[in-house]
Amino acid sequence: MSRLAQLCPALLLSLCTASVGAEPIQPVLTITAGAVTNHFTAAELLSRADFATLQIPPNVDYKVSLTLQAVPLLDLVAAFALEGFDRLEASATDGFVAQIPLALIEAGKSGGSVAWIAVENPNHPWPKLPGKDASAGPFYLIWQNPERSHVSNEQWPYMLEKLAAAQPPKLRWPQLTVDTALSADAPARRGEEVFVTQCIPCHQLNGGGASDIGPDLGQPMGATDYLTEAGLRALVRDPKSVRTWPQQQMPAFPLSVLPDADLDALIAYLRQIVSQQRR
């Protein structure tokens, strides 16, 4: 028997033994502000002194109450210099990118909703999300008393992997901004805020935005050009009542999530952006 043939069985046994004894890969949450980036493993977060066990009531993601292990978001970002930024951009592994204003997070200090990063324990995984083959883990931005600060359903990003301090969308993507000549009470101005909160986590508008889960609502043709107003309203309220396909992900936006006044403002905003493009 050759020397190589003698070594192969021993080498294979060594590799197998190492594989069996290796620790599983830890999921990592990345937080960035400017030039500073920190990485937190699930084990590190679960061993922090500010770790707590919380119970959240049924919400838009889970239809049952959950008991979750979490750390306060304010504590996690306390070590970062956030001057010059006004929000955290929360990116998920499925492409969802939520905009979380720092003012919304800071409100937790003075009686507002409190933001937490829930951490999935690999030994006690969370239930699968309804209609999905995965849970909300490994990290999930959740809120205590969301009603106090009017936290949107789109500001509960699950499958979270990264938080990055960011400037306002209108500075990063000027194409999202309505004409400065519009009056302060113009519905399109309110619609711009609605779009940034409710739509930009999945959609771009004329290339502005960080996610491309859904189609761009401004190009190559504006949504208000190829959809009737009745069709657009129906699509927002119940997407499956308008069109369906196997990979469809857009959720319904009922009145409890998006009041009629906000939907009116959103449509006015989309029309305004189309009008500005044509000038």
KAJO-V136722 format. One record per residue. N is the residue number from 1. RES is the residue in one letter. PHI is phi in radians with two decimals (999 if undefined). Layout:
{{N/RES/PHI} {N/RES/PHI}}
This chain:
{{1/M/999} {2/S/-1.24} {3/R/-1.07} {4/L/-1.11} {5/A/-1.13} {6/Q/-1.23} {7/L/-1.38} {8/C/-0.99} {9/P/-1.03} {10/A/-1.15} {11/L/-1.14} {12/L/-1.09} {13/L/-1.09} {14/S/-1.11} {15/L/-1.13} {16/C/-1.12} {17/T/-1.09} {18/A/-1.12} {19/S/-1.13} {20/V/-1.14} {21/G/-1.49} {22/A/-1.21} {23/E/-1.26} {24/P/-1.11} {25/I/-1.13} {26/Q/-1.47} {27/P/-1.12} {28/V/-2.22} {29/L/-1.74} {30/T/-1.82} {31/I/-2.16} {32/T/-2.24} {33/A/-2.46} {34/G/1.12} {35/A/-1.55} {36/V/-1.79} {37/T/-2.31} {38/N/-2.10} {39/H/-2.06} {40/F/-2.15} {41/T/-1.37} {42/A/-1.05} {43/A/-1.09} {44/E/-1.12} {45/L/-1.17} {46/L/-1.23} {47/S/-1.76} {48/R/-1.22} {49/A/-1.21} {50/D/-1.60} {51/F/-1.06} {52/A/-2.53} {53/T/-1.84} {54/L/-2.13} {55/Q/-2.02} {56/I/-1.94} {57/P/-1.28} {58/P/-0.95} {59/N/-2.39} {60/V/-1.15} {61/D/-1.55} {62/Y/-1.97} {63/K/-1.65} {64/V/-2.21} {65/S/-1.22} {66/L/-2.23} {67/T/-1.84} {68/L/-2.19} {69/Q/-1.69} {70/A/-2.63} {71/V/-2.18} {72/P/-1.17} {73/L/-1.11} {74/L/-1.03} {75/D/-1.17} {76/L/-1.15} {77/V/-1.66} {78/A/-1.07} {79/A/-1.43} {80/F/-1.75} {81/A/-1.45} {82/L/-1.87} {83/E/-1.06} {84/G/1.58} {85/F/-1.98} {86/D/-2.22} {87/R/-2.80} {88/L/-1.89} {89/E/-1.66} {90/A/-1.76} {91/S/-1.82} {92/A/-1.90} {93/T/-1.18} {94/D/-1.60} {95/G/1.71} {96/F/-1.21} {97/V/-2.34} {98/A/-1.62} {99/Q/-1.82} {100/I/-2.00} {101/P/-1.01} {102/L/-1.09} {103/A/-1.08} {104/L/-1.17} {105/I/-1.20} {106/E/-1.11} {107/A/-1.07} {108/G/-1.11} {109/K/-1.36} {110/S/-2.22} {111/G/1.62} {112/G/-1.49} {113/S/-1.11} {114/V/-1.90} {115/A/-1.58} {116/W/-2.32} {117/I/-1.81} {118/A/-1.37} {119/V/-2.11} {120/E/-1.36} {121/N/-1.42} {122/P/-0.98} {123/N/-1.44} {124/H/-2.41} {125/P/-1.11} {126/W/-1.31} {127/P/-1.11} {128/K/-1.18} {129/L/-1.16} {130/P/-0.96} {131/G/1.37} {132/K/-2.18} {133/D/-1.77} {134/A/-2.64} {135/S/-1.52} {136/A/-1.42} {137/G/-1.38} {138/P/-1.42} {139/F/-2.29} {140/Y/-2.59} {141/L/-1.45} {142/I/-2.13} {143/W/-2.29} {144/Q/-1.54} {145/N/0.91} {146/P/-1.05} {147/E/-1.15} {148/R/-1.11} {149/S/-2.00} {150/H/0.95} {151/V/-1.20} {152/S/-1.35} {153/N/-1.03} {154/E/-1.32} {155/Q/-1.82} {156/W/-2.05} {157/P/-1.16} {158/Y/-1.82} {159/M/0.89} {160/L/-1.17} {161/E/-2.28} {162/K/-2.66} {163/L/-2.11} {164/A/-2.31} {165/A/-1.12} {166/A/-2.48} {167/Q/-1.48} {168/P/-1.02} {169/P/-0.95} {170/K/-1.16} {171/L/-1.45} {172/R/-1.35} {173/W/-2.33} {174/P/-1.00} {175/Q/-1.15} {176/L/-1.49} {177/T/-1.57} {178/V/-1.33} {179/D/-0.96} {180/T/-1.14} {181/A/-1.32} {182/L/-1.14} {183/S/-1.15} {184/A/-1.07} {185/D/-1.74} {186/A/-1.09} {187/P/-0.94} {188/A/-1.11} {189/R/-1.17} {190/R/-1.12} {191/G/-1.08} {192/E/-1.11} {193/E/-1.12} {194/V/-1.08} {195/F/-1.05} {196/V/-1.12} {197/T/-1.38} {198/Q/-1.72} {199/C/-1.90} {200/I/-1.13} {201/P/-1.03} {202/C/-2.17} {203/H/-2.05} {204/Q/-1.69} {205/L/-2.36} {206/N/0.94} {207/G/1.47} {208/G/-1.59} {209/G/2.33} {210/A/-1.83} {211/S/-1.98} {212/D/-2.34} {213/I/-1.05} {214/G/-1.79} {215/P/-1.22} {216/D/-1.15} {217/L/-1.56} {218/G/-2.14} {219/Q/-2.47} {220/P/-1.28} {221/M/-2.40} {222/G/-1.17} {223/A/-1.03} {224/T/-1.32} {225/D/-1.50} {226/Y/-1.83} {227/L/-2.10} {228/T/-1.17} {229/E/-1.07} {230/A/-1.11} {231/G/-1.18} {232/L/-1.16} {233/R/-1.10} {234/A/-1.12} {235/L/-1.10} {236/V/-1.22} {237/R/-1.23} {238/D/-2.68} {239/P/-0.92} {240/K/-1.25} {241/S/-1.40} {242/V/-1.88} {243/R/-2.75} {244/T/-2.40} {245/W/-2.76} {246/P/-1.00} {247/Q/-1.63} {248/Q/-1.05} {249/Q/-2.15} {250/M/-1.09} {251/P/-1.45} {252/A/-1.37} {253/F/-2.05} {254/P/-1.24} {255/L/-1.00} {256/S/-1.14} {257/V/-1.73} {258/L/-2.31} {259/P/-1.04} {260/D/-0.99} {261/A/-1.09} {262/D/-1.26} {263/L/-1.16} {264/D/-1.02} {265/A/-1.14} {266/L/-1.09} {267/I/-1.14} {268/A/-1.07} {269/Y/-1.14} {270/L/-1.08} {271/R/-1.16} {272/Q/-1.11} {273/I/-1.11} {274/V/-1.09} {275/S/-1.09} {276/Q/-1.17} {277/Q/-1.10} {278/R/-1.43} {279/R/-1.34}}
